[in-house]
Amino acid sequence: APGVFQLASLLVELDSSDETSQILCADALYQMGRGEEAHRLLALALSRNPQRAPVLARLALLQLKRGFVYDGNQLLKRVIRTGDSSCLLPILDIFQDEDRKLLQSHCRWRALAILKGKQEG
């Protein structure tokens, strides 16, 4: 992760508008346990393009990890609205095991709550 971070940081310095380099840099920061810095970088990338599903999904995980469930839910809803939920599967490979389980259980819990609400209605 440190080598990837150095390379991605260099790429961001060369072109600060390159979203792919920003995402790579944020992933490396996350892997190094620097979630707050990853969050800031992703928030910046999101401000430039508010509908990028890969950025939204990463921010959702970071929000859930910080205990901000409502914010995480809102970001996941935005991912779904983009119609590009295919970004979730590759992102799961990046997440640490405990965070992957957190996201999976949260999504499962929300899906069950939605289904229960529909059955009652």
Contacts in CASP RR format, 6 or more apart in sequence:
PFRMAT RR
TARGET T0000
AUTHOR 0000-0000-0000
METHOD contacts of the structure
MODEL  1
APGVFQLASLLVELDSSDETSQILCADALYQMGRGEEAHRLLALALSRNP
QRAPVLARLALLQLKRGFVYDGNQLLKRVIRTGDSSCLLPILDIFQDEDR
KLLQSHCRWRALAILKGKQEG
1 28 0 8 1.000
1 31 0 8 1.000
1 32 0 8 1.000
2 28 0 8 1.000
2 32 0 8 1.000
3 28 0 8 1.000
4 24 0 8 1.000
4 27 0 8 1.000
4 28 0 8 1.000
4 31 0 8 1.000
5 25 0 8 1.000
5 28 0 8 1.000
5 29 0 8 1.000
5 32 0 8 1.000
7 24 0 8 1.000
8 21 0 8 1.000
8 22 0 8 1.000
8 24 0 8 1.000
8 25 0 8 1.000
8 28 0 8 1.000
9 25 0 8 1.000
11 18 0 8 1.000
11 21 0 8 1.000
11 24 0 8 1.000
11 25 0 8 1.000
12 18 0 8 1.000
12 21 0 8 1.000
12 22 0 8 1.000
12 25 0 8 1.000
15 21 0 8 1.000
17 48 0 8 1.000
19 45 0 8 1.000
19 48 0 8 1.000
19 49 0 8 1.000
19 52 0 8 1.000
19 55 0 8 1.000
22 41 0 8 1.000
22 42 0 8 1.000
22 44 0 8 1.000
22 45 0 8 1.000
23 42 0 8 1.000
23 45 0 8 1.000
23 54 0 8 1.000
23 55 0 8 1.000
23 58 0 8 1.000
25 41 0 8 1.000
26 38 0 8 1.000
26 41 0 8 1.000
26 42 0 8 1.000
26 45 0 8 1.000
26 58 0 8 1.000
27 38 0 8 1.000
27 58 0 8 1.000
27 94 0 8 1.000
29 35 0 8 1.000
29 37 0 8 1.000
29 38 0 8 1.000
29 41 0 8 1.000
30 38 0 8 1.000
30 58 0 8 1.000
30 62 0 8 1.000
30 94 0 8 1.000
30 95 0 8 1.000
31 94 0 8 1.000
31 96 0 8 1.000
35 62 0 8 1.000
35 65 0 8 1.000
38 58 0 8 1.000
38 62 0 8 1.000
39 59 0 8 1.000
39 62 0 8 1.000
39 66 0 8 1.000
42 55 0 8 1.000
42 58 0 8 1.000
42 59 0 8 1.000
42 62 0 8 1.000
43 59 0 8 1.000
45 52 0 8 1.000
45 55 0 8 1.000
46 52 0 8 1.000
46 55 0 8 1.000
46 56 0 8 1.000
46 59 0 8 1.000
49 55 0 8 1.000
51 78 0 8 1.000
51 82 0 8 1.000
52 82 0 8 1.000
53 79 0 8 1.000
53 82 0 8 1.000
53 83 0 8 1.000
53 84 0 8 1.000
53 85 0 8 1.000
53 86 0 8 1.000
53 87 0 8 1.000
54 87 0 8 1.000
54 91 0 8 1.000
56 75 0 8 1.000
56 76 0 8 1.000
56 78 0 8 1.000
56 79 0 8 1.000
56 82 0 8 1.000
57 75 0 8 1.000
57 76 0 8 1.000
57 79 0 8 1.000
57 87 0 8 1.000
57 88 0 8 1.000
57 91 0 8 1.000
58 91 0 8 1.000
59 72 0 8 1.000
59 75 0 8 1.000
60 72 0 8 1.000
60 75 0 8 1.000
60 76 0 8 1.000
60 79 0 8 1.000
60 103 0 8 1.000
61 91 0 8 1.000
61 95 0 8 1.000
61 99 0 8 1.000
61 102 0 8 1.000
61 103 0 8 1.000
63 69 0 8 1.000
63 71 0 8 1.000
63 72 0 8 1.000
63 75 0 8 1.000
64 72 0 8 1.000
64 99 0 8 1.000
64 102 0 8 1.000
64 103 0 8 1.000
64 106 0 8 1.000
65 99 0 8 1.000
65 102 0 8 1.000
69 106 0 8 1.000
73 110 0 8 1.000
76 107 0 8 1.000
76 110 0 8 1.000
79 85 0 8 1.000
79 87 0 8 1.000
79 88 0 8 1.000
92 100 0 8 1.000
92 103 0 8 1.000
95 103 0 8 1.000
END
